[in-house]
Amino acid sequence: MTVGTKMQQTIASCESTLANLHSFSLETQNQNAKQMFNNLSNQQKQILDNLNSRLQYIESQEPQYKQQ
């Protein structure tokens, strides 16, 4: 498995986690839990942004990893 493929899989997993956190936030009535899920969602978004930036760098340095 190539670095590019691993990064793409990690990003997809991260996006799934972000969607779940949003869903949990919307489904709960507990304000403390809602705030926790929103905070975790913000952290996950930052992680996702960092991973996407890293993937762009990898693709610019190693064109064979570029998404098709």
HUKARA-V893713 format. One record per run of one state. SS is the DSSP state (hx for helix, st for strand, lp for the rest). FROM is the first residue (numbers start at 1). TO is the last residue. Records with the same first field share a line. If there is no record, write none. Layout:
BEGIN
SS=FROM-TO + FROM-TO
END
This chain:
BEGIN
lp=1-2 + 28-30 + 62-62 + 66-68
hx=3-27 + 31-61 + 63-65
END
